[in-house]
Amino acid sequence: MNIIEFFELSAGKWFSQRTLHNLKSGQLQAGKSNLIIDTLPQTDAKVIQLCQQHHIDPTTISEGFRLTWDGITEGNSNQQKGSAILVPIINPEHPQAGQLLQSQGTNPNQSLSGSYSFGEDEVLTIITESPNFYVEERLWYLMPNLRLRTSIVKNNTGLTQASFCSEIRMGVQ
């Protein structure tokens, strides 16, 4: 499996249950959300814009992906909604690894670049770093309609969080 196949397999509507652990305070929170993953052609305006921000020729990629979510976390009555555009840039010399361009929907001009790799066990690892934070996510399928995800988030204030999510496909768009 490669990154394109992984995200194509992810296309559709998912229900996600999350446990979040603040490693500094020991606080635990539960959350749930709906997640929709759509495939975007290389000609999509947002895909082109994201590639251009990172000086990547959009004709060299095969496609991009849009994630939209809405959810709630225990103890927080505010609905959490958002979206992101992801564009994988496959390393031609090592197709199991590459760069992952990311743009948050609230500010498409502010984007990030991370790295990804696939292990022999078909676990996708995504690492995104900036001067202010570090995020490492691991995603894998137990079955085509059941996906698991873990993440570690560290920021420059000393906050460190770990999370575990189980995601169940509710339907294909």
Order of alpha helices (4+ residues) and beta strands (2+ residues): alpha-beta-beta-alpha-beta-beta-beta-beta-beta-beta-beta-beta
